[in-house]
Amino acid sequence: MKRLTAICMAAALFCVGNVSAQNNEFSDPFATPQKSASSASDRFLFNHLGAGVSIGLDGIGVELATPVTPYLGLRAGVSFFPKINVNVDDIDYTRNGKDGKGEAKAKLNKFDGKVLLDVYPFGNKLSVHVTGGLFIGGSNLITASFIEDSNAPIGAGISKKYNWGTPDQEQWVVKATSNSIDLRLRTNSIKPYIGIGFGRMVPKPNKRVGVACDLGVQFHGKPKLEGYATLTPGDSQHRWEELNAENFDFGEDFHKDVEDALDIIHKVNVWPVLNIRITGRIF
């Protein structure tokens, strides 16, 4: 009888130890058989928080991230470009038989907030992820102005073909105001994103710092080139008008070049994303 009791006690201790080991192994989304989490709170969602700083084709990025499950991660933040101004002097042009030298100025305006969901198909075994989400920011991607030569004024500038010479219709003309023609390139303010990458946005519990990277595209829609137009005659009203080769006359000296440039612009419907990120675990 004593021998039977001893055998039963040994079997019970073995079962309890086995169950305890399994509970420890799966208590944390990041846990591994070699190193497991010690807190029961690690069994719940959003149990860690990380931060990251990135640099790449989408500018400088700052993010906060949290794991949802071993297969999902959520992050939010901003990405932006520092102030970038481009000035081009001594641009040769001919208008109405007169040669002139103009000056062009352009500025890149890109600042986006973002919310992204990372999917890890292999869970904790491999840090490859597929990412989808939204970038939300301003619509005026590029603003530009052309400063005309006072010795070769552009004059009426860019006029709507179907309104020209028709007194009973509104006639909007993009022309030099204080010797400057103002333009802007607009995209959608909400830009869906899809991409792939490698690395954890929140490093595993046995690490404080990690490295991650992303490769993908933002879908910003068909870009629109707009000019700051004046209602003539009288110059009493102003508004932004979309410019295209079908409805606007850019003048015999410029029309073909502008038409070719617009064809290229309208085909660029995405903004590429390639970045590298330093990540850190806060808790």
N, C-alpha and C positions, 0 to 999 in steps of 0.2 A: 504493500500500500504506500509506503513512504517513497519507494522508487517511482511509482506511478504519479504521485503528487509532484515530485521534483521534475519529472518530464513535462507535466502540464505547465508548471510555472516557467520553465525555460522556453516553452513554445509561446506562451503569452508575452514574455519580455521581447522575444524576437519579433513578433507581430507589431507591438507598440513601437519599437525602434524603427521598423521599416516604414510604418505610416508617418512617423515624425519626420523621417528623412525626406519622404515625398512631399510633405507639406512645405518644408523649408526650401525645397528645390524650386517650386513654382510660385512662391509667395511674391516675387518681384518680376515685373516684365523684363528686366535686364538680367535676372539671375542666371547663373550657370552652375553645372554640377560641382565645379571646383570651389565656387564662392557664392554663397547665397545671402539674401537679405535677412536681417535680424528683426525687422519691425513688422508687426502684423498689418500696419497701415499701408505697406507697400502692395497689398493685395488690391487696392482701389485704383480707379482711373485718376489721371492728372496728378500723380504722386511725385513728379519731379518737374523742375523748371530750369531751363537753360537760356543762355544768351549767346548771340553770335554777331560778328562783324565781317562783312564781305566786301570784295572789290571785284569789278568785272565790267562787262559790256552794258550792264544795267546801272552802272555807277557805283556809289558807295552805299552799302546796305547795313541796317541795324535791325536785329530781330530778337524776339522772345519766342521760346518753343517749349512744348510739353508733350510727353508721350501719352497717347490715349490707350493703346494696347500694344503688345509686342509687334503688331502689324501696321499700326497707324500712329502718325504724329501730326501735331497741329502747330503752326507757327504764324506769327503776325509781326509786321514791322513797316519800315519805310526804306525806299531806295531813291537816290538822287544824284545828280551831277553837280559838281561845283560850278560856280559862275563861269561860263565859257562865252567869250565874245570874239568874233572874227571880223577883222577889218581888211578890206582889199582896196588899195588905192590905184589910181591911174588906169581905170578901165576904159579902153578906147571904144567909142561907138560913133555911129553916123545917124543923124536924124534930120530929115528934110534937107539933105544935101550939105549939112554942116557937120564937121568933125568935132567931137568933144571928148573930154576925159571925165569920167564919173568916179564915184566912190561908193562901195557897197559895205554895209554893216549888217551882221547877223548875230543872233544870240540863241543858244540852245536852252530851252526851258523844260526840264524833265524832273519831276518830283512825284513819286507815287507812294501811296500806302498799299499794303498787300496783305492778303490772307491766303495761306497755302496749306494744303493737306498732303502729307507725305505717306505713301503706301509702300511698306516693306514686304514684298512677296515672300521672302524667305524668313521672315520674323527675325529672331536674334542670331540666326546662323550666318547671315550675310547682310551688310549694310547698304546694299543696292536699293534705291528707292525710285518710285514713279511719283511725280508731283503734279497736282492740278490746283487751280485757284484763280484769284482775281487780283489784278493791279488796278488801282483807282487813283486818278490824278487829273492834272490839267489837260485841256484840249489843245492849247497853243504850243505845239512842239517846237517850232522855230519862228521867231519874229525877225524881220529883215527890213531894211530900207535902202533905197538907191538915191544917192545925192547927185543931181544932175549938174552939168557944167552950165553956168549962166551964159556962156558964149554960144552954146548949142542947146537951147532949151528943148525939152521933150514935147512941150506944148500940151495938146489935148490928152496925150498919154494913151491909156487903154480904154477903148470905148465899146459899148455893146453894139454889135452889128445890127440886130433887129430893131434897135431903138434910134439908130442914127438918122437924123433928119426927119423924124416923125414927131411933130409938135404935140400930138394928142396923147403921147405915151411918155412915161417917165424915162428920162435918159440919165443913167448913172455912168460917170466917167472916173476912172482911176487916173488921177493926174498929180503932178507935183504940187505939194502944198509947202510953201517956204523952201522950194527947190528939192523936196524930198518926196519920193514915192514909197508908201508903206505897204508891206506885204506880210502875210503870216501863213504858216503851214499848220493845218488843224487835223487832229485825229480824234478817235473816240476817247472819251474820258474813262470809260470802263473797258479794261483790256483783259480778256481771258488768257490764262497761261497754262501751258502743258510742257512737261520736261522730264528728264531723268537725271539721276545723280548718284553719288556715292558718299557715304558717311552719315553719322548720326547727328541730328540737330541738338540732341541732349546726350552728352557722353555717358557711357555706362557707369554704374556706381563705383567701380574700381578705378575710374579715370576722372580727372577734373577738367582736362583740356583735350580737344580733338580737332580734326580737320575734315571739312566736307566740301563738295563741289556740286554745281548744278549746270546743266546744259538744256536749253529749251527755247521757246519763243513766246512773245506776247503778241496777241492778235489785236492790233489797234485799228483795223478797218481801212477803208480806202482813204488815203490822205487827200485833203482839199487845199488848194492854193487860193487864198483870198487876198483881195486888195481893198484898201480903204478908199471908198468911192464918194464922189460928190454929185449931188443932183443939180444938173445944169438945165437951163441958165439960172443964174441967181446965186448959185453955191449956198443954198439955204439949208440943206440937209446933208448928213453924212452917214454912211453905214458901210459895213464890210460886205463885199460881193464876191462870190466864187468865180474864179477866172478859169475859162477853158477855151480851147482853140476853136470850138464850133460857134460860140456866141460872142466872143470878144475879138476885136481887131488890135493886134499888138504892133501894127505898123510893118511895112514891107521890109524893114531892116532887122526886125526882131522875130517876126511871126513864126518862121520855120524853126528857129532855135528854141523858142518857147514851147512850141507844139511838141518837139522831140523830148524836151525836158519834162513836160507834163505826162507824156506817155510812160516815162520811166518812174516818175513819182507815183502815179496811180497804181503801178504794179507792185509797189513795196507795201504790202499789207501787214507785215509783221516786224517786230523789233527783236533781234536776237539776244539771247541771254546766255552768257558764259561767265561764271564767277568761281572764286575760291573763298572759303569761309573758315574763320577760326571760331570754334565753339567752346563754350565753357558751361559747366554744370553749377548752378547756384545752390540747389539742394536736391 
